[in-house]
Amino acid sequence: MITVTNFGRLCLLAVTIGWISMASAAEQGPSAPAPPPVQAVNPSVHAVTQAAVNAGVLSCASRINQVTNFLAAGSQGTGATLYVPSADPDRKMISVSLEIQNANMPSTYASTSFAPNQANGCGAVYEAVTYWDMKCDDVAAKQFAGLKKSGAMLKEITMLEGGPELKVFLMPAGKGCISIKKEVVQ
């Protein structure tokens, strides 16, 4: 486990991440699928990405950068803990836990995992968990207005649909609501 705190944006170019991913695929042989190119909104290398690369995780570097930059976009600060296997980290799943501080909304806990050697190069999934001081119907209307309500999961948890890879689960908690946004990144 590697802990990274007080992220600042690093002054490296996204080209570096693309080069690392291509070099890793070339080392795996001609039959290994090349990771798809990733167009990041913020081309800087996120500190989580740099920590993962430093730990030997190369084949998922582009995907890690894409997801961590997306989750931390607009945040005032981010803290993270990386779970990196001690042996052969570039060929095994890794996970990251994040605390994301935001100016205009509550803090969010996000968990993301990355799996190398997938058909799409590196598969990823994240869950972002936020407590809202309002009822779940209000959270659905104000925070996730673009998603379609698809009913209850069983009894208490409401599901919102954003396509086959994106769901939001709203769970009553005291006087407020917990949202759990889950997305599989293809």
C-alpha positions in Angstrom: 0.0 0.0 0.0 1.3 3.4 -1.0 -0.1 6.6 0.5 0.0 9.8 -1.4 -1.2 13.1 0.1 -1.6 16.7 -1.0 -1.6 16.2 -4.7 -0.5 19.0 -6.9 -0.5 18.7 -10.7 2.8 17.5 -12.0 4.5 19.3 -14.9 4.9 16.3 -17.1 3.2 15.9 -20.4 0.5 13.3 -21.2 2.7 12.1 -24.0 4.9 10.5 -21.4 2.0 8.4 -20.2 1.2 7.4 -23.8 4.9 6.4 -24.3 4.9 4.3 -21.2 1.8 2.5 -22.2 3.0 1.8 -25.7 6.4 0.6 -24.5 4.8 -1.8 -22.0 2.6 -3.2 -24.8 5.6 -3.6 -27.1 7.4 -5.5 -24.4 4.5 -7.9 -24.0 4.8 -9.0 -27.6 2.9 -8.5 -30.9 -0.2 -10.4 -29.7 -0.8 -8.0 -26.8 -3.6 -5.5 -27.6 -2.4 -1.9 -27.6 -4.2 0.3 -25.1 -6.6 2.8 -26.8 -5.5 6.4 -26.9 -6.9 8.5 -24.1 -7.8 12.2 -24.6 -7.6 13.8 -21.2 -9.3 17.1 -20.5 -6.4 18.0 -18.3 -3.2 16.7 -20.0 -1.2 16.8 -16.8 0.0 13.7 -15.1 -1.8 13.2 -11.8 0.2 12.4 -8.7 -1.6 9.0 -8.4 -0.5 8.1 -11.9 3.1 9.1 -11.1 3.0 7.0 -7.8 1.6 4.0 -9.7 4.3 4.3 -12.4 7.0 4.6 -9.7 5.6 1.4 -8.2 6.0 -0.4 -11.6 2.5 -0.1 -12.9 3.0 0.9 -16.6 0.4 -0.8 -18.7 -2.5 1.0 -17.0 -0.8 4.4 -16.7 -3.0 6.1 -19.3 -6.2 4.7 -17.8 -5.1 5.6 -14.2 -4.4 9.2 -15.4 -7.8 9.4 -17.2 -9.8 8.2 -14.3 -8.0 10.1 -11.5 -8.0 13.4 -13.4 -11.7 12.9 -14.1 -12.5 12.2 -10.4 -10.4 15.1 -9.1 -11.4 17.6 -11.7 -12.3 20.9 -10.0 -11.4 19.7 -6.6 -9.6 21.7 -4.0 -7.5 18.8 -2.8 -7.2 15.0 -3.0 -5.7 12.4 -0.8 -5.1 8.8 -1.9 -4.0 5.4 -0.9 -2.7 3.0 -3.6 -3.0 -0.8 -3.3 -0.2 -2.2 -5.5 0.7 -5.9 -5.5 4.3 -6.5 -4.3 5.1 -9.0 -7.1 4.6 -8.2 -10.8 2.5 -5.0 -10.3 2.2 -4.3 -14.0 0.3 -7.5 -14.7 -2.1 -7.5 -11.7 -5.1 -5.5 -10.6 -4.4 -2.4 -8.6 -6.8 -0.2 -6.6 -6.9 3.4 -5.3 -8.9 5.0 -2.6 -9.4 8.7 -2.8 -10.8 11.5 -0.6 -11.8 14.4 -2.8 -12.4 17.8 -1.3 -14.8 20.0 -3.3 -15.8 23.7 -2.9 -19.5 23.6 -3.7 -20.4 20.1 -2.6 -19.6 17.6 0.2 -16.4 15.6 0.3 -16.4 12.4 -1.8 -14.8 9.0 -1.1 -13.9 7.3 -4.4 -12.6 3.8 -5.0 -11.2 2.8 -8.3 -9.6 -0.4 -9.6 -7.6 -1.0 -12.7 -7.1 -4.4 -14.5 -4.3 -4.7 -17.1 -4.3 -7.0 -20.2 -8.0 -6.5 -21.0 -9.5 -6.3 -24.5 -9.5 -2.5 -24.1 -5.9 -2.4 -22.8 -6.7 -1.6 -19.2 -10.1 -1.9 -17.7 -11.3 0.3 -14.9 -14.2 0.8 -12.5 -14.8 3.5 -10.0 -17.4 4.2 -7.3 -17.8 7.7 -5.8 -19.6 7.9 -2.5 -21.0 11.2 -1.2 -23.3 12.1 1.7 -25.9 14.8 0.8 -27.8 16.8 3.4 -31.0 16.5 1.5 -33.6 13.8 0.6 -32.7 11.3 -2.1 -35.4 12.7 -4.4 -33.8 16.1 -4.2 -30.3 14.6 -4.8 -31.7 12.9 -7.9 -33.3 16.1 -9.2 -30.4 18.5 -8.4 -27.2 16.4 -8.7 -28.1 13.8 -11.2 -30.8 15.5 -13.3 -29.5 13.9 -16.6 -30.0 10.3 -15.4 -33.2 8.3 -15.7 -34.8 6.9 -12.5 -35.1 3.1 -12.9 -36.8 2.1 -9.7 -35.7 0.5 -6.5 -32.9 -2.0 -6.2 -34.9 -3.9 -3.6 -36.7 -1.7 -1.1 -34.6 1.3 0.1 -32.1 2.0 -2.6 -33.2 3.9 -5.7 -31.3 3.4 -8.9 -30.6 6.0 -11.6 -29.4 4.9 -15.1 -26.9 6.6 -17.2 -26.4 3.8 -19.7 -25.1 0.3 -19.5 -21.8 1.3 -17.8 -23.1 4.1 -15.4 -25.5 3.7 -12.5 -26.1 5.9 -9.4 -27.6 4.4 -6.3 -29.3 6.7 -3.8 -29.7 5.4 -0.2 -31.5 7.2 2.6 -29.2 8.0 5.5 -30.6 9.8 8.5 -32.1 13.1 7.3 -30.0 13.0 4.1 -28.9 10.7 1.3 -25.8 8.8 0.2 -25.1 8.7 -3.5 -23.0 5.9 -4.9 -22.0 6.6 -8.5 -20.5 3.5 -10.2 -19.1 3.5 -13.7 -17.2 0.8 -15.7 -14.7 2.6 -17.9 -14.4 0.9 -21.3 
